[in-house]
Amino acid sequence: LFVKTNTKTIIVKAKTIGFCMGVRRAVEAAYKALDEYPQKRVWTLGPLIHNKITLESLSKRGVNILKEEEIPSLDKNDVVIIRAHGVSPKLKELLSNQGCITIDATCPRVMRNQKQASTLALDDFTVFIAGDKNHGEVTGIAGCATDKNGNNKSILIENRCDAESLVSKYKNDSIPFPKKAVLISQTTISPTEFNAIADVLKKEIKELQVFDTICPATKERQDALRDLKNQVEGVLIIGGKNSANTQRLLMTAQDLFEYATLIETADEIPDIFFTLKSVGLSAGASTPDEVINSVENKLINK
């Protein structure tokens, strides 16, 4: 989409931009809960998405953010929404025991990962999970990977260096590599990073099964960003600074463009972008349309 501004700046929006299916589904679930349960307290287990504007909007409507340690204080007057990242079976059980209403807005792709991890662990596979160790999605998937005796069978790996360190530990401590092992991924991990982890593990675990469970929306955003190359002088990545997929968009943009920066709102647009002849816009999977539109409008009307 090309838009000429009154300062002759051309704005090019990436073909894939803004909310992914899972995030949009979770946000819609929150607003629906407010309408359906007007007399109850509505919570999200952790921040619903990595976008402060959407979180502020939900907060004004009465949606509160619940911490895991606060679950024991819930009762039948509470409604809890599980965000798109999902949670472990243990947390779902805790919510059920409190008698509150639970709305599971786990992204279907994440839920498929959870079921896969559970099935493999029950079949005595070691489940390697490639992703950010502290990310809610990864901890939720890891929590599903338990064997018949309740033992956790998951091992989390963040990057190639992490994989190499793990291999070294196996060798130095004379620990045998698992004969039955599988590698799955966080849905938003970089394909390059995932492949690098897989290459390290496959050298040592000959029977390793590798399942690329990266969400297509992640790759589509990366490809759409790369398509802006040679079309614009600089790119604005719009999204939450604590969003993993948005940060990866920024890393790609910094490799491709002389001017690339991450902003959360239109007020954060650096002055240099108002002087460029062409500006590209890309946005993370947690960025609502109204934020993207406000950035575009500010560039046009400045």
N, C-alpha and C positions, 0 to 999 in steps of 0.2 A: 504494500500500500504506500503510494507516494503522495506527499502533501507539500505543496509549496507554501512557504510562510511569507509574511509581509516583509521579511528581511532577506528574502530569496534563499533561505535555508531549505533544503530538501530533507524531509523526515521519512525514513524507511523503517517500517515495523517488520520484525521477523515473522515468518509465516506461521510459526508455532510460538505462542506467547501466552503467559498468564496461567490461570487455574488449570490444573490437570483434573482428570475425572475424579480421582480419589479425594482430592481436597475440596472440589466443588460439592461432592456428595456429603462430606463431613460438615461443611458450612451450612448446607441446606438442612441437614439433620438437626443442627443446633437451632436454627430459626423455627423449624417445625415443632421442636420440643417446647419452645416458648409459647407457641400458639396452642398446643395440645394440653399443656400442663400449667395453666396460668396461676394456679394456687400452690404450686410446688417450687422448691428451690432447684434451679438447673445448674449443673456443673459440667466442666470438661475435665477429664483426668489428664492433667498437664495442659499446656497451651495448645489450643485446637490446631493452629497452624503457625508458621513462622512469619507472621505479618502483623505488625503492631497496630495498623489502622483497622484491620478486620477485628482484631482482639479488642480494641477500644470500642468499636461499634457493638460488639456482642456484650461487652461489659456494661455499656449504657442501657442495654435491653434487660440486664439482670443475670447474665451468664457469668458464673464465678469459676475460677481455676482451682481445681482440687489437687493437693499433693498426696502422694501415696500414703504418707504417714497419717493423713487425715481421714482415711477411709473408715477406721473404726468409729468415727463420730457420726456417720451417716445413719439414716433411718428411712422409713417408708415415705417420708415427705420429701425425699430427694430424688432427683433425676440425674443420672451420670451418663455423659456421652464419651464413649471411647473414640479417640481421634483416629485419623487415617493410618497413623503409624502402627496401631494395634498395641496390645499388651500381652503379657504372659498368661497362661491358664491360671496360675496362682493368683494373680490380681483379679481375674474374672471371678474366681471362687470367693475371694474376699468380698467383692461387691455383692455377690449373690447372698452371702451369709448375712449381710447387713439389711437385707430386705428392701433395698432401694430399687428404683426402676433403672435398668441399664439399657442404653441404646448403643449398639455396636456399629460404629461408623468406620471400622477398619477397611482400608482399601481392599477390594477383591484380589488384587495382585499380591498384596502383602499377606492376606489371609491364605492364599494358595501357597506361599512360601512357608507359612507357619505349619500348614497341614503336611507339606512335603518334609519339613524338618522332623515333625513328629513321627511320621510313617517310617522314615529312614532310621531314626534313633531307636524305635521299637524293634527294628530289624537288625539292631546292633551295629549300625554304621556310625563311624565318627563323622560328625557334621562340621566341616569347616565353613565358617560364615565370613565372607569378605565384606567389610564395611566399617563405618565409624563405630568404635567400641561403645561409646557413650550415647549413641543415637537411639531414640525410643524404638524405632523399627527393629534394629538389630537386637536389642535386649529382649524384645518381645518374641522374636524368632528363636533366639537362644533358649528362652524359657520353655519353648515347646519341644525342644530336643532332649527328651528324657527317655531312658530305656524302661523295661518292664519293672525294674526294681527302684525306679525313681531317680536313678543317677543321671546327671546331665552329661550328654555326649557331644556338646558343642565346643568348638575352639574358634575364637574370634581373631581375625587377621585384618589389619587396616591397610597395609600396603606391601610392596615388594620387600622392603627392608624388614618388616615385621615377619614376613614369610621366611626370609633367609635366617633370621634370628631363631625362629621356631625350629627350622631344620637343623641348625647348629646345636641347639639344645638337645634335640633327639640324639644326635651323634655323640656329643660330649658326655651326656649322661647315660649313654648306651641304652636308650629307650627304643624299643622296636617300633618302626613306623606301622600305623594301623593297616591291616590288610583290606578291611572294608572301610572305604572312606569316600566322601562326596564333598564337593565344593559348590555352595550356592552363594548368592550375592544379595546385598542390600539393593533394593530396587533402584536407588538413585546413585549408585557408585559409578565412577568413571569407567567406561569399557576398557580403556587403556590400562588402568590400575588393576581391574579385575583380571585381564589377560596376563598381566605381569605376575600376579599372585599365582594364577593357574600354572604358568610355565615353571615357576620355582617348585611347586608341590609335585607336578607331574614327573619331574626328574627323579624324585625320591620314592614316590608312591605310584608304581606302574599301573595299578588297577584303579586309580583315582577316577571317579565319575565326576564330570564337570557339567553343571547346569547353569547356563547363563539366564539368571532370573531378573535381569535389569529391565525396568519398565521401558517400553518403546518411547514413551513420552519424554524420557530423559534424553535419549539419543536424538529424538526429533528436535528438541530445543537446541541441542549442540549443533546439529546439522543446519538448522535454520539460522543460527548465529554465524556459522561459517559461510553461509550463502550471502551474507552481507559484505563479505570481503570484496574489495574493489568497487563497492557501491557507495561507501560512506567513508568520511575521514575519521569519525570516532563513534563509539557506541556507549550508550547508557544501559547498564544492567539494573533493572528495577526489581527490588525485592528485599526481604528481610536479611539483615547482616548475619543472622545466626542460622540461615537456611543453607543446608549442605548443597542442594542442587544449584542454588543461586551463586554460591561461592565458586562452584565449578564452572559456571557460565562466565564469571568474572575472570577466572584463570585463563580460560580459552580466549576471551576477548583481549586480554592483556598481551597474549601471544600474537594476535592477529592485527591489532590496531594501535596506532600511535597514541590515541586518546581513548581510554576505557576506564570507567569508574562505576562503582556500585552506589546506588541511592535508594532510599526507602520512600521518599516523598519528592514532589516537585520542588519544594523549597531547598532541596539539597543539590540541585543541578549546579555544577561548577560553572563559573563565568565563561570559561574558555569555550564551552559548548554553544554559547550564544553567538560566537564569532565564526563557527565552522560553516562551510557551505553545505555540508550534508551530515546528518546525524542518524545513526541506527538505534532502534529501540529493541531490547530483548528483556524478558522477565522470567523470573522463577515460577515454579509450579504453585507457589502459595500467594502469588500477587494478583489481587482482584482487578477487574477491568477498570473500575473507576479510578484507581491509582495510575494505571497506564495512561488512561485518557487525560488525567490532570497533568501528567508530565508532557504529553504531546501538546496540549493546549498552551502550556506555559511557554514552550519553545516557539509556538506559532505566534503568540500574542506579546512576547517580550518586546 
